[in-house]
């Protein structure tokens, strides 16, 4: 029997998650741009991400379009997007 646990084969979901985790966002980007970019990399709609974070789709839309100055939900966004919270917040 073949043990695939240590193989180089990853499911598409694992591959996508690893890509999101390994990608740190440009320091020159705003937090709204980093959240939007991470959401798109995770292939989530605004509604899907908003539901995962526990906010309204409208609140997420405002955040992504710069109508909102920031968010207190960084940890929730990072968890839902499978990215590092500090990286998401600061780009570092």
Buried (B, 14 or more C-beta within 10 A) or exposed (E): EEEEEEEEEEEEEEEBBEEBBEBBBEEEEBBBBBBBBBBEBBEBEBEBBBBBBEBEBEBBBBBBEEEBEEBEBBEBBBEBBBBBBEBBBBBE
